[in-house]
Amino acid sequence: MDMDNDTTAFEFLLIGISNFPEWRVTFFTLVLITYLSTLLGNGLMIFLIYVDSHLHTPMYFFLSNLSFLDLCYGTVSMPQALIHCFSTHPYLSYPRCLTQMSVSLILATAECLLLAVMAYDRVVAISNPLRYPVVMNGPVCVWLAATSWGASVVLSAMLVLSLQLHFCGDNVINHFVCEILSLLKLACSDTSLNELMILITAIFTLLLPFGFVLLSYIRIAAAVLRIRSAQSRLKAFSTCGSHLTVVTIFYGAAISMYMKPQTKSSPDQDKFISVFYGALTPMLNPLIYSLRNKDVKGAIKKVMAKKV
């Protein structure tokens, strides 16, 4: 990133909820509840998967990765949004802004790729159940998870390093956090190359994984329809319902944010969409998986029984 020598360019003013002062208390309360729920829900999910041997399966291994990712994702942005909610000067230094943006990109990209890996796990489990323990063995699961994390770091680094922005003094970011699209709007240099890089990265991190997930569920649906027992079909679909719900929420919000023309972008609309997939999704994921999953409910009951 190339920046102007003016010291004002090294600090960014985050507007956040300042445009809607009447909503500050409500917003603070909702974000606080959301963040505490994110910590509790994802922390509980990781704990249950760790202590219950019945949950030591590939599906729950990936789910524990997702919970850890969501816990980190929520922590990157929500505490700052809470601190800045009532701050009279919610400034963020350039290094902190760049760090937050980079970490958020890595975590968001990792979630996109991990959701695709989880779809592959469900395809193997339902389409080829007899070979499932062989195909999805421990080393393969670790390799798939590590590849998702590694690829997210590489893709995000390429995107951040490609940013060659020149700021002319306007340092007001209409967002709760340092977000790449909001940062591009402040640049007085040509950002067409950066927007192209965002589009290319979005294709590899959003469209292709989402397309893979859709194809996976087409194959899953075909496999389930070949099952004769209605009860077995229902059980097979139920194991995919939670994942499909999470995929719809996360990919839907992210694609609407990053795959549309920036000329049609509304700053206020964009920042609230980003809250949806950056704050609500990490909170909802453990709820979706626990409420629709008998194994998780059983693990909770075991833990509660031991406590009693």
C-alpha positions, 0 to 999 in steps of 0.5 A: 500500500502506498500512502500519502505522507500526511499523518492523517492518512495513517489513521482512519475514522470509523463511522460505524453507528454514528449516522444513527445515534438513536440506535447506539444503545440498541446496537451495543446491546445486540452486538454484546449479546451476539458476541457472548452467544458466539463465544458460548456457543462455539466454545461449547461446541468445541468442548463437546466434540473434544470430550465426547468420543462419539463425536470423534468423526470426520464431520465433527472434526470439520465442525470443530474447525468451523467453530474455532474459525467462527470464534476467531471471526467474531473476536476480530470485529465485534469487540472493536464495534462495542468499544467504538459504539460510544467513542467520540473519536473512533479512530483506528491506526493504519497498521491496526486497520491493515491487520484487522482487514487481513485477518478478517479476509483469511478467516472469511476465506477459510470459512468458504473453503471449509464449508465446501470441504464439509460438503465433500464429507457429506457426499462421501458419507451418503454416496459411499457409506461403506468406504467412508471410514477409509476415504475420510480417514484421520490424515485425509481430514487433517490435510483437507482442513490444513489445505483450507486454512493454507489456501485462505492465507495465500489467497488473502495475502495475494489480495492484500499485497496487490493493494497499491492505494494512495490516500489524499486525506479523506480518512473516514470509513463508513463501516464498523471495521476496516473492510476492503471495499470501504477502504477502496472507496477512500483511495484517490488513485485508480482502483480498477486493478484492485476491484479486478483482484477482488472479483478474481479472488471472489470467484475462487473463494465464493463462486467455485466453492459454492458451485461445488457445494451445489453439485455436491448436494445434487449428488447427495439428493440423487443418492438419497432418492435411491434409498428405499427406506423413508426413515433412512432417507429422512436421516440422510437429509437431516445430516445435511440440513444444518450444513445447507442452512449455514451455506445458504446464509453465509454464501448468500450474504457474502456473494451479495456483498462482493460479486455485485458491481461497486457502482451499485454499492450502498455504504450503509447497506454494505456495512449491515450486510457485512454484520450479517455474515460477520457477526450473526453467522458465527453466532448462528452456526453452533445453534443451527448444528446443535438444535438439528443434531441428535448427537450434539444434544446427546453430548450436552445431556451427558455433560449435564448428567455428569455435572449433576 
